[in-house]
Amino acid sequence: MTSIHLVRDDLRPPGPAPRRHLISIADLTREDVVRLLGTAHVFEGSVTRHVKKLPTLKGYLVVNLFYESSTRTSSSFELAAKRLSADTLTVKSVGSSVDKGESLKDTALTLGAYDPDVIVIRHPQIGAPQLVARETSAHVVNAGDGKHQHPTQALLDLYTIQQHLGHLEGLHVAVVGDVLHSRVARSLLQAFDLVGVRCTLVGPPALLPRELDAEMTSDIDAIRDADVVYVLRMQSERMQAGANYVPSLREYTARWGITPERLRPGQKVMHPGPMNRGVELDQRVADSADSLIEAQVRSGLVVRMAVLYDVLTGGPTGVRALAAAEVA
Amino acid sequence: MEASGKTLLDADALARTLSRIAHEIIEANPSLDEVALVGIQTRGVPLAQRLARLIEERAGRAPELGAVDITFYRDDVRVRGGEAPLHAQPLVRETQLDFPLDGRTVVLVDDVLYTGRTIRAAIEALFDYGRPSRVQLAVIVDRGHRELPIRPDYVGKNLPTARSERIQVQLVEVDEVDRILLVPNPEEGSR
């Protein structure tokens, strides 16, 4: 006779969904991505009207905890929370008790005492968002942890591409530059995989990590096939001294810099910012009509509104149907 | 969509009801130029479209037509620490108000009036787009159980119901059939 082992949890009706965080694109399904992009699209309507605020998250507290410098990510999270009527508290490591040596755990506990609903965190160490998720009862959104993940950037990039090219599936994106130090590239690769975008990594051999499962080449001509050229920033602050990833920035620019001559007409160009004009990206390209860089910043607002709404509510039903209907 | 339930209004009765409401809107608003019909997503939108057509047939001019989605104006979005939301968050649809609201008479159109919370949210949404001079409310069914001081200006049918029952309005545009059903205890014990 086979004995039947009853696992207690199996007998329970499906309980409430686990507390939702957004820590890595790897935690998302394709449906999650479609839902988030669909929600973001609906928010477009509110940010273009005269009264730009929605009452949706009235009474919620969103804490932005930034241990690394950031302009667009921290400002767009703050604005996204405000546009949804949440209260916001922004703590930057400079000028806070972090300066005095307070550990992340203690800072998290301190801020946790205000009972925040969402904590948005950027931290140089991988795993910092998980620590905050463990130590507080807030929903945690990763705004960049070391060179691990930057999920909201990847989502806003998908959104931008979808808005400008009309669809995602079947597109080809070339990601050019310092992939090794880029959390954006890691999140993007996973996101592209979810939605069926082909991706080619292009850059100096020393800056293309072999462990990533992707097409790679050091030949800049490979970008010609792509619908979108996604240019990464040369991250000098993450380069170890004396590591010699590239001989010099000038050499990098000569071989991998994105110039008008290297692009086909109509090829779209993206950059997560902040950009080093004249290093990885030629001035003329950055300011051209095919540059989606400003569109990316605008997308950041609605996508982060969607992320905040989604982690707090589990997301609306039916956005999938809406998104599908729009494509049809 | 399942059809388990008692039919309260069939397609003909629904058509007559809409026709009467259209007539009442014309009577109550001598200057139709200032009137805008705004349907509440989802089923209020096709209802508003039908009313606008009926009004155009009779009065010779079509009122402005819009749609409002109230998802982001709900008073029950809260979920925290894994608690299930009070209700599943509804379909997110788009709000479309392509005309200035200022100075206009807005007739909100919805299928069923119940607690009044949807209407409250819709009014709040409207005022984020402009300042209408008047807001009126047209519903096909008023089923009672109001939780807010809201009353309709145009009612298709008053149908007293038990809270456990549900009124299901099905429209060709969404559900492939025109009828109104009374569904007893739709999801017993699930809430």
Boltz contact constraints between the chains, C-beta under 6 A:
constraints:
  - contact:
      token1: [A, 16]
      token2: [B, 82]
      max_distance: 6.0
  - contact:
      token1: [A, 16]
      token2: [B, 83]
      max_distance: 6.0
  - contact:
      token1: [A, 16]
      token2: [B, 84]
      max_distance: 6.0
  - contact:
      token1: [A, 18]
      token2: [B, 82]
      max_distance: 6.0
  - contact:
      token1: [A, 19]
      token2: [B, 81]
      max_distance: 6.0
  - contact:
      token1: [A, 19]
      token2: [B, 82]
      max_distance: 6.0
  - contact:
      token1: [A, 42]
      token2: [B, 92]
      max_distance: 6.0
  - contact:
      token1: [A, 42]
      token2: [B, 94]
      max_distance: 6.0
  - contact:
      token1: [A, 45]
      token2: [B, 94]
      max_distance: 6.0
  - contact:
      token1: [A, 45]
      token2: [B, 95]
      max_distance: 6.0
  - contact:
      token1: [A, 51]
      token2: [B, 128]
      max_distance: 6.0
  - contact:
      token1: [A, 54]
      token2: [B, 72]
      max_distance: 6.0
  - contact:
      token1: [A, 55]
      token2: [B, 73]
      max_distance: 6.0
  - contact:
      token1: [A, 56]
      token2: [B, 72]
      max_distance: 6.0
  - contact:
      token1: [A, 56]
      token2: [B, 77]
      max_distance: 6.0
  - contact:
      token1: [A, 137]
      token2: [B, 81]
      max_distance: 6.0
  - contact:
      token1: [A, 313]
      token2: [B, 77]
      max_distance: 6.0
  - contact:
      token1: [A, 313]
      token2: [B, 79]
      max_distance: 6.0
  - contact:
      token1: [A, 313]
      token2: [B, 85]
      max_distance: 6.0
  - contact:
      token1: [A, 313]
      token2: [B, 89]
      max_distance: 6.0
  - contact:
      token1: [A, 316]
      token2: [B, 71]
      max_distance: 6.0
  - contact:
      token1: [A, 316]
      token2: [B, 89]
      max_distance: 6.0
  - contact:
      token1: [A, 316]
      token2: [B, 92]
      max_distance: 6.0
  - contact:
      token1: [A, 317]
      token2: [B, 88]
      max_distance: 6.0
  - contact:
      token1: [A, 318]
      token2: [B, 91]
      max_distance: 6.0
  - contact:
      token1: [A, 319]
      token2: [B, 92]
      max_distance: 6.0
